[in-house]
């Protein structure tokens, strides 16, 4: 009789654990796991993220006294004070106090160009179902993180910019689809992102759709 009670109790505990997991997953916030899913609604982060791809991000709770410790190359989720209904996803390029500008599509941090290597064109499907391609490059940041970017128009309006000086407590962010991203280059719309506005860091792509590009890659040291 005692063994039956233990088995029944174990079954109840197992069912309760399953219910809690289902609730956490369906809640979308994964609050207990500090994770949240987001859907990317536009092509501004192509080729890293395709339209409607779902990503998983680690949550940050500024209201609870937590603050993002900036790491160059992270893809972050943030809000803008005047547009709090929207979550944005961009890549961290510039840190507080740095000078950022673009020259012919090349990013310069404190006047030092970020290395950019040409890759095979990126092929993707437009919303109307037609197939397109775009010039693709690999950028490698000073901390060794590398990722892919697109340059749809070599003479794009924002391929060459003025110099931006990142204020204390703020970040300079950009989309990987450089000619199709409203980001820190547009100071009247997004501008510099306050650290207090960062609500998450994207960790992985849950439902990939396109050719696939990692969020970032650590550059391996060259052998002698």
mmCIF file of the C-alpha atoms, coordinates in Angstrom:
data_MODEL
# 
_entry.id   MODEL 
# 
loop_
_atom_site.group_PDB 
_atom_site.id 
_atom_site.type_symbol 
_atom_site.label_atom_id 
_atom_site.label_alt_id 
_atom_site.label_comp_id 
_atom_site.label_asym_id 
_atom_site.label_entity_id 
_atom_site.label_seq_id 
_atom_site.pdbx_PDB_ins_code 
_atom_site.Cartn_x 
_atom_site.Cartn_y 
_atom_site.Cartn_z 
_atom_site.occupancy 
_atom_site.B_iso_or_equiv 
_atom_site.pdbx_formal_charge 
_atom_site.auth_seq_id 
_atom_site.auth_comp_id 
_atom_site.auth_asym_id 
_atom_site.auth_atom_id 
_atom_site.pdbx_PDB_model_num 
ATOM 1   C CA . UNK A 1 1   ? 0.000  0.000  0.000   1.00 0.00 ? 1   UNK A CA 1 
ATOM 2   C CA . UNK A 1 2   ? 2.847  2.360  0.904   1.00 0.00 ? 2   UNK A CA 1 
ATOM 3   C CA . UNK A 1 3   ? 4.557  1.777  -2.446  1.00 0.00 ? 3   UNK A CA 1 
ATOM 4   C CA . UNK A 1 4   ? 1.298  2.582  -4.277  1.00 0.00 ? 4   UNK A CA 1 
ATOM 5   C CA . UNK A 1 5   ? 0.982  5.854  -2.354  1.00 0.00 ? 5   UNK A CA 1 
ATOM 6   C CA . UNK A 1 6   ? 4.581  6.773  -3.218  1.00 0.00 ? 6   UNK A CA 1 
ATOM 7   C CA . UNK A 1 7   ? 3.953  5.989  -6.876  1.00 0.00 ? 7   UNK A CA 1 
ATOM 8   C CA . UNK A 1 8   ? 0.776  8.064  -6.869  1.00 0.00 ? 8   UNK A CA 1 
ATOM 9   C CA . UNK A 1 9   ? 2.577  10.951 -5.131  1.00 0.00 ? 9   UNK A CA 1 
ATOM 10  C CA . UNK A 1 10  ? 5.417  10.733 -7.640  1.00 0.00 ? 10  UNK A CA 1 
ATOM 11  C CA . UNK A 1 11  ? 2.909  10.838 -10.491 1.00 0.00 ? 11  UNK A CA 1 
ATOM 12  C CA . UNK A 1 12  ? 1.277  13.948 -9.016  1.00 0.00 ? 12  UNK A CA 1 
ATOM 13  C CA . UNK A 1 13  ? 4.642  15.658 -8.611  1.00 0.00 ? 13  UNK A CA 1 
ATOM 14  C CA . UNK A 1 14  ? 5.529  14.798 -12.211 1.00 0.00 ? 14  UNK A CA 1 
ATOM 15  C CA . UNK A 1 15  ? 2.213  16.134 -13.507 1.00 0.00 ? 15  UNK A CA 1 
ATOM 16  C CA . UNK A 1 16  ? 2.607  19.326 -11.481 1.00 0.00 ? 16  UNK A CA 1 
ATOM 17  C CA . UNK A 1 17  ? 6.103  19.842 -12.885 1.00 0.00 ? 17  UNK A CA 1 
ATOM 18  C CA . UNK A 1 18  ? 4.787  19.288 -16.427 1.00 0.00 ? 18  UNK A CA 1 
ATOM 19  C CA . UNK A 1 19  ? 1.986  21.816 -15.859 1.00 0.00 ? 19  UNK A CA 1 
ATOM 20  C CA . UNK A 1 20  ? 4.485  24.398 -14.589 1.00 0.00 ? 20  UNK A CA 1 
ATOM 21  C CA . UNK A 1 21  ? 6.692  23.885 -17.649 1.00 0.00 ? 21  UNK A CA 1 
ATOM 22  C CA . UNK A 1 22  ? 3.712  24.231 -20.007 1.00 0.00 ? 22  UNK A CA 1 
ATOM 23  C CA . UNK A 1 23  ? 2.592  27.411 -18.234 1.00 0.00 ? 23  UNK A CA 1 
ATOM 24  C CA . UNK A 1 24  ? 6.102  28.872 -18.408 1.00 0.00 ? 24  UNK A CA 1 
ATOM 25  C CA . UNK A 1 25  ? 6.428  28.105 -22.110 1.00 0.00 ? 25  UNK A CA 1 
ATOM 26  C CA . UNK A 1 26  ? 2.947  29.315 -23.072 1.00 0.00 ? 26  UNK A CA 1 
ATOM 27  C CA . UNK A 1 27  ? 3.482  32.477 -21.009 1.00 0.00 ? 27  UNK A CA 1 
ATOM 28  C CA . UNK A 1 28  ? 6.010  33.563 -23.655 1.00 0.00 ? 28  UNK A CA 1 
ATOM 29  C CA . UNK A 1 29  ? 8.020  35.521 -21.110 1.00 0.00 ? 29  UNK A CA 1 
ATOM 30  C CA . UNK A 1 30  ? 9.603  32.331 -19.704 1.00 0.00 ? 30  UNK A CA 1 
ATOM 31  C CA . UNK A 1 31  ? 9.853  34.558 -16.648 1.00 0.00 ? 31  UNK A CA 1 
ATOM 32  C CA . UNK A 1 32  ? 11.187 31.840 -14.357 1.00 0.00 ? 32  UNK A CA 1 
ATOM 33  C CA . UNK A 1 33  ? 13.923 31.096 -16.900 1.00 0.00 ? 33  UNK A CA 1 
ATOM 34  C CA . UNK A 1 34  ? 14.552 34.810 -17.604 1.00 0.00 ? 34  UNK A CA 1 
ATOM 35  C CA . UNK A 1 35  ? 13.950 34.178 -21.300 1.00 0.00 ? 35  UNK A CA 1 
ATOM 36  C CA . UNK A 1 36  ? 11.553 35.684 -23.825 1.00 0.00 ? 36  UNK A CA 1 
ATOM 37  C CA . UNK A 1 37  ? 10.757 34.986 -27.452 1.00 0.00 ? 37  UNK A CA 1 
ATOM 38  C CA . UNK A 1 38  ? 10.611 37.735 -30.073 1.00 0.00 ? 38  UNK A CA 1 
ATOM 39  C CA . UNK A 1 39  ? 9.604  37.691 -33.728 1.00 0.00 ? 39  UNK A CA 1 
ATOM 40  C CA . UNK A 1 40  ? 11.636 39.805 -36.135 1.00 0.00 ? 40  UNK A CA 1 
ATOM 41  C CA . UNK A 1 41  ? 9.048  41.740 -38.204 1.00 0.00 ? 41  UNK A CA 1 
ATOM 42  C CA . UNK A 1 42  ? 11.342 43.305 -40.830 1.00 0.00 ? 42  UNK A CA 1 
ATOM 43  C CA . UNK A 1 43  ? 14.463 42.718 -42.925 1.00 0.00 ? 43  UNK A CA 1 
ATOM 44  C CA . UNK A 1 44  ? 16.612 45.245 -41.010 1.00 0.00 ? 44  UNK A CA 1 
ATOM 45  C CA . UNK A 1 45  ? 18.772 42.467 -39.478 1.00 0.00 ? 45  UNK A CA 1 
ATOM 46  C CA . UNK A 1 46  ? 19.164 40.400 -42.643 1.00 0.00 ? 46  UNK A CA 1 
ATOM 47  C CA . UNK A 1 47  ? 21.197 38.196 -43.223 1.00 0.00 ? 47  UNK A CA 1 
ATOM 48  C CA . UNK A 1 48  ? 21.523 37.389 -39.506 1.00 0.00 ? 48  UNK A CA 1 
ATOM 49  C CA . UNK A 1 49  ? 17.754 37.373 -38.988 1.00 0.00 ? 49  UNK A CA 1 
ATOM 50  C CA . UNK A 1 50  ? 15.198 36.850 -41.709 1.00 0.00 ? 50  UNK A CA 1 
ATOM 51  C CA . UNK A 1 51  ? 11.703 38.344 -41.664 1.00 0.00 ? 51  UNK A CA 1 
ATOM 52  C CA . UNK A 1 52  ? 9.448  36.636 -39.072 1.00 0.00 ? 52  UNK A CA 1 
ATOM 53  C CA . UNK A 1 53  ? 12.238 34.513 -37.618 1.00 0.00 ? 53  UNK A CA 1 
ATOM 54  C CA . UNK A 1 54  ? 11.745 33.794 -33.924 1.00 0.00 ? 54  UNK A CA 1 
ATOM 55  C CA . UNK A 1 55  ? 14.608 34.403 -31.498 1.00 0.00 ? 55  UNK A CA 1 
ATOM 56  C CA . UNK A 1 56  ? 15.189 33.716 -27.814 1.00 0.00 ? 56  UNK A CA 1 
ATOM 57  C CA . UNK A 1 57  ? 16.550 36.531 -25.649 1.00 0.00 ? 57  UNK A CA 1 
ATOM 58  C CA . UNK A 1 58  ? 17.795 36.772 -22.081 1.00 0.00 ? 58  UNK A CA 1 
ATOM 59  C CA . UNK A 1 59  ? 15.617 39.289 -20.252 1.00 0.00 ? 59  UNK A CA 1 
ATOM 60  C CA . UNK A 1 60  ? 16.965 42.299 -18.379 1.00 0.00 ? 60  UNK A CA 1 
ATOM 61  C CA . UNK A 1 61  ? 14.719 44.071 -15.874 1.00 0.00 ? 61  UNK A CA 1 
ATOM 62  C CA . UNK A 1 62  ? 15.724 47.752 -15.450 1.00 0.00 ? 62  UNK A CA 1 
ATOM 63  C CA . UNK A 1 63  ? 12.679 48.278 -13.212 1.00 0.00 ? 63  UNK A CA 1 
ATOM 64  C CA . UNK A 1 64  ? 14.263 45.824 -10.762 1.00 0.00 ? 64  UNK A CA 1 
ATOM 65  C CA . UNK A 1 65  ? 17.604 47.608 -10.772 1.00 0.00 ? 65  UNK A CA 1 
ATOM 66  C CA . UNK A 1 66  ? 19.217 45.434 -13.441 1.00 0.00 ? 66  UNK A CA 1 
ATOM 67  C CA . UNK A 1 67  ? 21.272 47.019 -16.217 1.00 0.00 ? 67  UNK A CA 1 
ATOM 68  C CA . UNK A 1 68  ? 22.818 45.711 -19.390 1.00 0.00 ? 68  UNK A CA 1 
ATOM 69  C CA . UNK A 1 69  ? 26.600 45.366 -19.352 1.00 0.00 ? 69  UNK A CA 1 
ATOM 70  C CA . UNK A 1 70  ? 27.430 46.314 -22.962 1.00 0.00 ? 70  UNK A CA 1 
ATOM 71  C CA . UNK A 1 71  ? 29.350 43.882 -25.138 1.00 0.00 ? 71  UNK A CA 1 
ATOM 72  C CA . UNK A 1 72  ? 30.218 44.974 -28.652 1.00 0.00 ? 72  UNK A CA 1 
ATOM 73  C CA . UNK A 1 73  ? 28.565 42.734 -31.226 1.00 0.00 ? 73  UNK A CA 1 
ATOM 74  C CA . UNK A 1 74  ? 25.561 41.733 -29.099 1.00 0.00 ? 74  UNK A CA 1 
ATOM 75  C CA . UNK A 1 75  ? 22.155 41.805 -30.747 1.00 0.00 ? 75  UNK A CA 1 
ATOM 76  C CA . UNK A 1 76  ? 20.010 43.598 -28.182 1.00 0.00 ? 76  UNK A CA 1 
ATOM 77  C CA . UNK A 1 77  ? 16.306 44.236 -27.649 1.00 0.00 ? 77  UNK A CA 1 
ATOM 78  C CA . UNK A 1 78  ? 15.436 47.760 -26.577 1.00 0.00 ? 78  UNK A CA 1 
ATOM 79  C CA . UNK A 1 79  ? 12.664 50.318 -26.434 1.00 0.00 ? 79  UNK A CA 1 
ATOM 80  C CA . UNK A 1 80  ? 12.593 54.035 -27.230 1.00 0.00 ? 80  UNK A CA 1 
ATOM 81  C CA . UNK A 1 81  ? 10.982 56.354 -24.699 1.00 0.00 ? 81  UNK A CA 1 
ATOM 82  C CA . UNK A 1 82  ? 8.681  57.989 -27.261 1.00 0.00 ? 82  UNK A CA 1 
ATOM 83  C CA . UNK A 1 83  ? 7.676  54.640 -28.814 1.00 0.00 ? 83  UNK A CA 1 
ATOM 84  C CA . UNK A 1 84  ? 7.386  52.254 -25.881 1.00 0.00 ? 84  UNK A CA 1 
ATOM 85  C CA . UNK A 1 85  ? 4.892  50.046 -27.699 1.00 0.00 ? 85  UNK A CA 1 
ATOM 86  C CA . UNK A 1 86  ? 7.672  48.804 -29.982 1.00 0.00 ? 86  UNK A CA 1 
ATOM 87  C CA . UNK A 1 87  ? 10.623 46.516 -29.295 1.00 0.00 ? 87  UNK A CA 1 
ATOM 88  C CA . UNK A 1 88  ? 13.657 46.976 -31.549 1.00 0.00 ? 88  UNK A CA 1 
ATOM 89  C CA . UNK A 1 89  ? 16.482 44.552 -32.339 1.00 0.00 ? 89  UNK A CA 1 
ATOM 90  C CA . UNK A 1 90  ? 19.851 45.941 -33.448 1.00 0.00 ? 90  UNK A CA 1 
ATOM 91  C CA . UNK A 1 91  ? 23.546 45.137 -33.058 1.00 0.00 ? 91  UNK A CA 1 
ATOM 92  C CA . UNK A 1 92  ? 25.819 46.971 -30.609 1.00 0.00 ? 92  UNK A CA 1 
ATOM 93  C CA . UNK A 1 93  ? 28.587 48.704 -32.588 1.00 0.00 ? 93  UNK A CA 1 
ATOM 94  C CA . UNK A 1 94  ? 29.733 51.676 -30.496 1.00 0.00 ? 94  UNK A CA 1 
ATOM 95  C CA . UNK A 1 95  ? 30.256 51.962 -26.736 1.00 0.00 ? 95  UNK A CA 1 
ATOM 96  C CA . UNK A 1 96  ? 30.012 55.042 -24.500 1.00 0.00 ? 96  UNK A CA 1 
ATOM 97  C CA . UNK A 1 97  ? 32.565 57.733 -25.337 1.00 0.00 ? 97  UNK A CA 1 
ATOM 98  C CA . UNK A 1 98  ? 33.522 56.293 -28.732 1.00 0.00 ? 98  UNK A CA 1 
ATOM 99  C CA . UNK A 1 99  ? 33.466 58.082 -32.076 1.00 0.00 ? 99  UNK A CA 1 
ATOM 100 C CA . UNK A 1 100 ? 31.633 56.238 -34.853 1.00 0.00 ? 100 UNK A CA 1 
ATOM 101 C CA . UNK A 1 101 ? 31.296 57.041 -38.536 1.00 0.00 ? 101 UNK A CA 1 
ATOM 102 C CA . UNK A 1 102 ? 30.894 55.255 -41.875 1.00 0.00 ? 102 UNK A CA 1 
ATOM 103 C CA . UNK A 1 103 ? 32.960 55.802 -44.993 1.00 0.00 ? 103 UNK A CA 1 
ATOM 104 C CA . UNK A 1 104 ? 31.849 54.086 -48.200 1.00 0.00 ? 104 UNK A CA 1 
ATOM 105 C CA . UNK A 1 105 ? 30.108 51.399 -46.172 1.00 0.00 ? 105 UNK A CA 1 
ATOM 106 C CA . UNK A 1 106 ? 33.044 50.743 -43.842 1.00 0.00 ? 106 UNK A CA 1 
ATOM 107 C CA . UNK A 1 107 ? 32.504 51.355 -40.109 1.00 0.00 ? 107 UNK A CA 1 
ATOM 108 C CA . UNK A 1 108 ? 35.208 53.349 -38.320 1.00 0.00 ? 108 UNK A CA 1 
ATOM 109 C CA . UNK A 1 109 ? 35.508 53.248 -34.524 1.00 0.00 ? 109 UNK A CA 1 
ATOM 110 C CA . UNK A 1 110 ? 37.716 56.051 -33.207 1.00 0.00 ? 110 UNK A CA 1 
ATOM 111 C CA . UNK A 1 111 ? 39.018 56.442 -36.791 1.00 0.00 ? 111 UNK A CA 1 
ATOM 112 C CA . UNK A 1 112 ? 40.050 52.753 -36.998 1.00 0.00 ? 112 UNK A CA 1 
ATOM 113 C CA . UNK A 1 113 ? 38.258 50.871 -39.822 1.00 0.00 ? 113 UNK A CA 1 
ATOM 114 C CA . UNK A 1 114 ? 36.390 47.690 -38.899 1.00 0.00 ? 114 UNK A CA 1 
ATOM 115 C CA . UNK A 1 115 ? 37.740 44.958 -41.226 1.00 0.00 ? 115 UNK A CA 1 
ATOM 116 C CA . UNK A 1 116 ? 35.224 43.933 -43.875 1.00 0.00 ? 116 UNK A CA 1 
ATOM 117 C CA . UNK A 1 117 ? 35.616 40.842 -46.069 1.00 0.00 ? 117 UNK A CA 1 
ATOM 118 C CA . UNK A 1 118 ? 33.535 40.292 -49.214 1.00 0.00 ? 118 UNK A CA 1 
ATOM 119 C CA . UNK A 1 119 ? 31.519 37.056 -49.309 1.00 0.00 ? 119 UNK A CA 1 
ATOM 120 C CA . UNK A 1 120 ? 29.236 35.398 -51.841 1.00 0.00 ? 120 UNK A CA 1 
ATOM 121 C CA . UNK A 1 121 ? 25.996 37.295 -52.479 1.00 0.00 ? 121 UNK A CA 1 
ATOM 122 C CA . UNK A 1 122 ? 23.151 36.555 -50.099 1.00 0.00 ? 122 UNK A CA 1 
ATOM 123 C CA . UNK A 1 123 ? 20.035 35.104 -51.728 1.00 0.00 ? 123 UNK A CA 1 
ATOM 124 C CA . UNK A 1 124 ? 16.643 35.626 -50.162 1.00 0.00 ? 124 UNK A CA 1 
ATOM 125 C CA . UNK A 1 125 ? 12.947 35.579 -50.995 1.00 0.00 ? 125 UNK A CA 1 
ATOM 126 C CA . UNK A 1 126 ? 11.001 38.833 -51.202 1.00 0.00 ? 126 UNK A CA 1 
ATOM 127 C CA . UNK A 1 127 ? 7.509  39.156 -49.742 1.00 0.00 ? 127 UNK A CA 1 
ATOM 128 C CA . UNK A 1 128 ? 6.030  38.677 -53.227 1.00 0.00 ? 128 UNK A CA 1 
ATOM 129 C CA . UNK A 1 129 ? 7.844  35.338 -53.540 1.00 0.00 ? 129 UNK A CA 1 
ATOM 130 C CA . UNK A 1 130 ? 10.473 36.502 -56.030 1.00 0.00 ? 130 UNK A CA 1 
ATOM 131 C CA . UNK A 1 131 ? 14.142 35.703 -55.395 1.00 0.00 ? 131 UNK A CA 1 
ATOM 132 C CA . UNK A 1 132 ? 16.718 38.457 -54.893 1.00 0.00 ? 132 UNK A CA 1 
ATOM 133 C CA . UNK A 1 133 ? 20.381 38.697 -53.979 1.00 0.00 ? 133 UNK A CA 1 
ATOM 134 C CA . UNK A 1 134 ? 22.532 41.302 -52.233 1.00 0.00 ? 134 UNK A CA 1 
ATOM 135 C CA . UNK A 1 135 ? 26.271 41.931 -51.682 1.00 0.00 ? 135 UNK A CA 1 
ATOM 136 C CA . UNK A 1 136 ? 27.336 40.320 -48.406 1.00 0.00 ? 136 UNK A CA 1 
ATOM 137 C CA . UNK A 1 137 ? 30.332 41.061 -46.176 1.00 0.00 ? 137 UNK A CA 1 
ATOM 138 C CA . UNK A 1 138 ? 31.817 39.788 -42.929 1.00 0.00 ? 138 UNK A CA 1 
ATOM 139 C CA . UNK A 1 139 ? 32.716 42.432 -40.369 1.00 0.00 ? 139 UNK A CA 1 
ATOM 140 C CA . UNK A 1 140 ? 35.086 41.683 -37.485 1.00 0.00 ? 140 UNK A CA 1 
ATOM 141 C CA . UNK A 1 141 ? 34.901 43.937 -34.451 1.00 0.00 ? 141 UNK A CA 1 
ATOM 142 C CA . UNK A 1 142 ? 37.861 44.845 -32.200 1.00 0.00 ? 142 UNK A CA 1 
ATOM 143 C CA . UNK A 1 143 ? 36.826 42.219 -29.628 1.00 0.00 ? 143 UNK A CA 1 
ATOM 144 C CA . UNK A 1 144 ? 37.014 39.453 -32.269 1.00 0.00 ? 144 UNK A CA 1 
ATOM 145 C CA . UNK A 1 145 ? 33.301 39.045 -32.841 1.00 0.00 ? 145 UNK A CA 1 
ATOM 146 C CA . UNK A 1 146 ? 32.347 38.744 -36.487 1.00 0.00 ? 146 UNK A CA 1 
ATOM 147 C CA . UNK A 1 147 ? 29.024 38.621 -38.302 1.00 0.00 ? 147 UNK A CA 1 
ATOM 148 C CA . UNK A 1 148 ? 27.585 39.136 -41.771 1.00 0.00 ? 148 UNK A CA 1 
ATOM 149 C CA . UNK A 1 149 ? 26.103 42.355 -43.162 1.00 0.00 ? 149 UNK A CA 1 
ATOM 150 C CA . UNK A 1 150 ? 24.428 43.360 -46.414 1.00 0.00 ? 150 UNK A CA 1 
ATOM 151 C CA . UNK A 1 151 ? 25.170 46.431 -48.528 1.00 0.00 ? 151 UNK A CA 1 
ATOM 152 C CA . UNK A 1 152 ? 22.261 46.689 -50.969 1.00 0.00 ? 152 UNK A CA 1 
ATOM 153 C CA . UNK A 1 153 ? 23.516 49.951 -52.520 1.00 0.00 ? 153 UNK A CA 1 
ATOM 154 C CA . UNK A 1 154 ? 27.279 50.728 -52.579 1.00 0.00 ? 154 UNK A CA 1 
ATOM 155 C CA . UNK A 1 155 ? 26.326 54.406 -52.844 1.00 0.00 ? 155 UNK A CA 1 
ATOM 156 C CA . UNK A 1 156 ? 23.588 54.272 -50.230 1.00 0.00 ? 156 UNK A CA 1 
ATOM 157 C CA . UNK A 1 157 ? 22.479 57.434 -48.480 1.00 0.00 ? 157 UNK A CA 1 
ATOM 158 C CA . UNK A 1 158 ? 23.969 56.379 -45.130 1.00 0.00 ? 158 UNK A CA 1 
ATOM 159 C CA . UNK A 1 159 ? 27.064 54.531 -46.409 1.00 0.00 ? 159 UNK A CA 1 
ATOM 160 C CA . UNK A 1 160 ? 29.050 57.678 -45.623 1.00 0.00 ? 160 UNK A CA 1 
ATOM 161 C CA . UNK A 1 161 ? 28.034 59.593 -42.512 1.00 0.00 ? 161 UNK A CA 1 
ATOM 162 C CA . UNK A 1 162 ? 29.109 62.324 -40.175 1.00 0.00 ? 162 UNK A CA 1 
ATOM 163 C CA . UNK A 1 163 ? 30.916 61.403 -36.969 1.00 0.00 ? 163 UNK A CA 1 
ATOM 164 C CA . UNK A 1 164 ? 28.786 60.338 -34.012 1.00 0.00 ? 164 UNK A CA 1 
ATOM 165 C CA . UNK A 1 165 ? 30.097 60.681 -30.449 1.00 0.00 ? 165 UNK A CA 1 
ATOM 166 C CA . UNK A 1 166 ? 28.352 58.163 -28.187 1.00 0.00 ? 166 UNK A CA 1 
ATOM 167 C CA . UNK A 1 167 ? 27.230 59.818 -24.918 1.00 0.00 ? 167 UNK A CA 1 
ATOM 168 C CA . UNK A 1 168 ? 27.917 58.272 -21.515 1.00 0.00 ? 168 UNK A CA 1 
ATOM 169 C CA . UNK A 1 169 ? 25.354 55.628 -20.623 1.00 0.00 ? 169 UNK A CA 1 
ATOM 170 C CA . UNK A 1 170 ? 24.381 55.076 -24.270 1.00 0.00 ? 170 UNK A CA 1 
ATOM 171 C CA . UNK A 1 171 ? 25.127 52.749 -27.191 1.00 0.00 ? 171 UNK A CA 1 
ATOM 172 C CA . UNK A 1 172 ? 25.460 53.138 -30.950 1.00 0.00 ? 172 UNK A CA 1 
ATOM 173 C CA . UNK A 1 173 ? 23.507 50.370 -32.680 1.00 0.00 ? 173 UNK A CA 1 
ATOM 174 C CA . UNK A 1 174 ? 23.032 49.343 -36.304 1.00 0.00 ? 174 UNK A CA 1 
ATOM 175 C CA . UNK A 1 175 ? 21.060 46.800 -38.278 1.00 0.00 ? 175 UNK A CA 1 
ATOM 176 C CA . UNK A 1 176 ? 23.022 44.239 -40.285 1.00 0.00 ? 176 UNK A CA 1 
ATOM 177 C CA . UNK A 1 177 ? 21.048 45.151 -43.423 1.00 0.00 ? 177 UNK A CA 1 
ATOM 178 C CA . UNK A 1 178 ? 22.803 48.497 -43.607 1.00 0.00 ? 178 UNK A CA 1 
ATOM 179 C CA . UNK A 1 179 ? 20.775 50.140 -46.385 1.00 0.00 ? 179 UNK A CA 1 
ATOM 180 C CA . UNK A 1 180 ? 17.469 48.997 -44.922 1.00 0.00 ? 180 UNK A CA 1 
ATOM 181 C CA . UNK A 1 181 ? 17.824 49.812 -41.230 1.00 0.00 ? 181 UNK A CA 1 
ATOM 182 C CA . UNK A 1 182 ? 16.723 52.853 -39.258 1.00 0.00 ? 182 UNK A CA 1 
ATOM 183 C CA . UNK A 1 183 ? 19.200 52.867 -36.375 1.00 0.00 ? 183 UNK A CA 1 
ATOM 184 C CA . UNK A 1 184 ? 21.583 55.137 -34.448 1.00 0.00 ? 184 UNK A CA 1 
ATOM 185 C CA . UNK A 1 185 ? 22.602 56.854 -37.675 1.00 0.00 ? 185 UNK A CA 1 
ATOM 186 C CA . UNK A 1 186 ? 19.135 58.426 -37.693 1.00 0.00 ? 186 UNK A CA 1 
ATOM 187 C CA . UNK A 1 187 ? 19.338 60.659 -34.633 1.00 0.00 ? 187 UNK A CA 1 
ATOM 188 C CA . UNK A 1 188 ? 15.825 62.063 -35.086 1.00 0.00 ? 188 UNK A CA 1 
ATOM 189 C CA . UNK A 1 189 ? 14.236 58.617 -34.890 1.00 0.00 ? 189 UNK A CA 1 
ATOM 190 C CA . UNK A 1 190 ? 16.326 56.151 -32.863 1.00 0.00 ? 190 UNK A CA 1 
ATOM 191 C CA . UNK A 1 191 ? 19.667 57.794 -32.187 1.00 0.00 ? 191 UNK A CA 1 
ATOM 192 C CA . UNK A 1 192 ? 21.785 56.644 -29.254 1.00 0.00 ? 192 UNK A CA 1 
ATOM 193 C CA . UNK A 1 193 ? 20.223 53.877 -27.176 1.00 0.00 ? 193 UNK A CA 1 
ATOM 194 C CA . UNK A 1 194 ? 20.305 54.406 -23.381 1.00 0.00 ? 194 UNK A CA 1 
ATOM 195 C CA . UNK A 1 195 ? 21.562 51.431 -21.399 1.00 0.00 ? 195 UNK A CA 1 
ATOM 196 C CA . UNK A 1 196 ? 18.434 51.757 -19.282 1.00 0.00 ? 196 UNK A CA 1 
ATOM 197 C CA . UNK A 1 197 ? 16.319 51.037 -22.368 1.00 0.00 ? 197 UNK A CA 1 
ATOM 198 C CA . UNK A 1 198 ? 17.913 47.638 -23.102 1.00 0.00 ? 198 UNK A CA 1 
ATOM 199 C CA . UNK A 1 199 ? 15.494 44.884 -22.088 1.00 0.00 ? 199 UNK A CA 1 
ATOM 200 C CA . UNK A 1 200 ? 17.173 41.791 -23.534 1.00 0.00 ? 200 UNK A CA 1 
ATOM 201 C CA . UNK A 1 201 ? 20.091 40.177 -25.336 1.00 0.00 ? 201 UNK A CA 1 
ATOM 202 C CA . UNK A 1 202 ? 19.333 37.796 -28.209 1.00 0.00 ? 202 UNK A CA 1 
ATOM 203 C CA . UNK A 1 203 ? 20.927 34.409 -27.556 1.00 0.00 ? 203 UNK A CA 1 
ATOM 204 C CA . UNK A 1 204 ? 19.763 32.160 -30.390 1.00 0.00 ? 204 UNK A CA 1 
ATOM 205 C CA . UNK A 1 205 ? 17.489 31.776 -33.404 1.00 0.00 ? 205 UNK A CA 1 
ATOM 206 C CA . UNK A 1 206 ? 14.671 29.354 -32.573 1.00 0.00 ? 206 UNK A CA 1 
ATOM 207 C CA . UNK A 1 207 ? 12.996 29.047 -35.976 1.00 0.00 ? 207 UNK A CA 1 
ATOM 208 C CA . UNK A 1 208 ? 15.480 29.830 -38.785 1.00 0.00 ? 208 UNK A CA 1 
ATOM 209 C CA . UNK A 1 209 ? 14.067 30.548 -42.242 1.00 0.00 ? 209 UNK A CA 1 
ATOM 210 C CA . UNK A 1 210 ? 16.819 31.837 -44.576 1.00 0.00 ? 210 UNK A CA 1 
ATOM 211 C CA . UNK A 1 211 ? 20.276 30.618 -45.537 1.00 0.00 ? 211 UNK A CA 1 
ATOM 212 C CA . UNK A 1 212 ? 21.224 31.032 -41.906 1.00 0.00 ? 212 UNK A CA 1 
ATOM 213 C CA . UNK A 1 213 ? 23.778 33.295 -40.269 1.00 0.00 ? 213 UNK A CA 1 
ATOM 214 C CA . UNK A 1 214 ? 24.906 33.082 -36.667 1.00 0.00 ? 214 UNK A CA 1 
ATOM 215 C CA . UNK A 1 215 ? 24.324 36.049 -34.396 1.00 0.00 ? 215 UNK A CA 1 
ATOM 216 C CA . UNK A 1 216 ? 28.065 36.448 -34.161 1.00 0.00 ? 216 UNK A CA 1 
ATOM 217 C CA . UNK A 1 217 ? 31.211 34.348 -34.412 1.00 0.00 ? 217 UNK A CA 1 
ATOM 218 C CA . UNK A 1 218 ? 34.461 34.532 -32.499 1.00 0.00 ? 218 UNK A CA 1 
ATOM 219 C CA . UNK A 1 219 ? 37.323 35.118 -34.912 1.00 0.00 ? 219 UNK A CA 1 
ATOM 220 C CA . UNK A 1 220 ? 39.789 32.257 -34.589 1.00 0.00 ? 220 UNK A CA 1 
ATOM 221 C CA . UNK A 1 221 ? 43.493 33.182 -34.248 1.00 0.00 ? 221 UNK A CA 1 
ATOM 222 C CA . UNK A 1 222 ? 45.517 32.536 -37.353 1.00 0.00 ? 222 UNK A CA 1 
ATOM 223 C CA . UNK A 1 223 ? 48.129 29.773 -37.123 1.00 0.00 ? 223 UNK A CA 1 
ATOM 224 C CA . UNK A 1 224 ? 51.779 30.730 -37.661 1.00 0.00 ? 224 UNK A CA 1 
# 
